[in-house]
Amino acid sequence: MWTIAEQLSSDDRTRDCCITVVFSHAISCEKAAPPSSPVRFTVATRSQSSSGSFHHRPVRAWRHEAARDAAAASATTPHTPAKCTASGANDGCPLPHGSSCWNSHRKAIYISEEEEEEVFITVINSSSSEVISRRRGRGAASTTAAMASTAGSIIPCKAAVAWEAGKPLVIEQVEVAPPKAMEVRVKIKYTSLCHTDVYFWEAKACLLPLPRYLIILCTDSAGQTPLFPRIFGHEAAGIVESVGEGVKDLEVGDHVLPVFTGECKECAQCKSQESNICDLLRINTDRGVMIGDGNARFSKNGNPIYHFLGTSTFSEYTVIHVGCLAKIDKSAPLDKVCVLSCGISTGLGATLNVAKPKRGSTVAIFGLGAVGLAAAEGARIAGASRIIGVDLNPSRFEGAKKFGVTEFVNPKDHDRPVQEVIAEMTNGGVDRSVECTGNVKAMMSAFECVHDGWGVAVLVGVPNKDDMFMTKPVNLLNERTLRGTFFGNYKPRTDLPSVVDMYMKKQLEVEKFITHRVPFSDINKAFDYMLKGESLRCLVSMDE
């Protein structure tokens, strides 16, 4: 039997009128405008008839007064909404128009009781017929049964396969092997596209500056090692489907963020409080197989398909080393926190963990892409009084204001070095700077624009491997500090859950990074958006 475990009974959830449907392994959180009158939630089953129309069968109804301190909802008499006539192809629970019972309700939620049916949760304002939110998933009985039946077996599923460099991904039916020792098989719910995916999908020469969280392992001076067919993707959120031998920290149903780097918790680096670069699981862009046995867990018609960054999240199911999975709070919305497993945490941590600006300080951010804006967000959270954005593209300036950037400098607008411009603006230099472009000249400018005596410059971007960083030794003797960072100095398993907590406490605003959303079937649109420079992060819903 389906249950609603929380009917707006706690202060924090009632304040936002957060309707929470708890499955055996997941929480689906739907937010709506606070009701002006008592709210009744109808929970009904959905089945599809041979004609393709939908029917609703009542299971149980709950009633809850909207007062913040109200007791848990009490059961009321079940009732039956009118028959739906919408096409069976309609994605989600259709509106039951014409039902007098329906019209007496402010909102309703429909879910399925059938063990093998998918669940459609729809919150609708009955007075305006407006669909407030809609989500598709699986319910307690079906998910538990499905996981029990698939554990230890090969799972056929859909994956977006890159067969050739630079060619559109193809949605294919692939086989995903069960996890082996110290591995976990994860059902991916949401994933997003990062520039790192695009770079290796294009498989071009290593000539362009890249984000600091991407380490390029080139075979020669010409470029990277192309590896195809391959399943890309590394920013995601999912649910543990099964675990391999030796996995103790995770169990079926846990919510996790896959991470492109790992934390074995056993090596000297992991045991050090000063490092987050794991000796065993540090990033390797050339490895297309699992580290345990050197084989891929993906295949099609018996032929292997290579992994990417140990995550390969452009697949409904994937297998990941346990050390590359961060367990997170189940109440965190997966369609939001999925973007925290790479670039945003990299920029955020570069500021909060490495630069560490003090309240009221001045901070310069070089590069206003997603990582740079995350660094600016970190400066905003830290309480910086002035955040100066430096970028060659003035079209980015207006949008950067949402992330706390207060002033802007375009180096092309000046006939002298930008570090001199910034020093003049800030009475000798900024307190902190964060460089997120990978351009070696920008790196030197970021270092030389900080104030002597206490200024700290943090390098996040990765330059061409043959570039040389040059500065006058006196800049160091005058007590300027230069630091580098990897993944914002976050230990993936230990620290990433705290970043999720920052979002849950509304300290970190994640939504403004998500500029586009597409269903899994349209994943190539996400590439188009990024290649055109139109997106920060494009969310891909695996269930659509």
Buried (B, 14 or more C-beta within 10 A) or exposed (E): EBEBEBBBBEEEBBEEBBBBBBBBBBBBBBBBEEBEEEBBBBBBBBEEEEEEBBBBBBBBBBBBBBEEEBEEBEEEEEBBBBEBEBEEEBEBBBBBEEBEBBEEBBBBBBBBBBBEBBBBBBBBBBEEEEBBBBBBBBBBBBBBBBBEEBBEEEBEBBBBBBEEBEEEBEBBEBBBBBBBEBBBBBBBBBBBBBBBBBBBBBBBEBEBBBBBBBBBEBEEEEBBEBBBBBBBBBBBBBBBBBBBEEBEEBEBBBBBBBBBBBBBBEBEBBEEEEBBBBEBBBBBBEBBBBBEEEEBBBBBEEEBBBBBBBBBBBBBBBBBBBBBBBBBEBBBBBBBBBBBBBBBBBBBBBBBBBBBBEEEBBBBBBBBBBBBBBBBBBBBBBEBBBBBBBBBEEEBBEBBEBBBBBBBBBBEEEEEBBBEBBBEBBEEBBBBBBBBBBBBBBBBBBBBBBBBEBBBBBBBBBBBEEBEEEBEEEBEEEEBBBBBBBBBBBBBBEBBBEBBBBBBEEEBBBEEBBBBBBEBEBBBBBBBBBEEEEBBBBBBBBBB
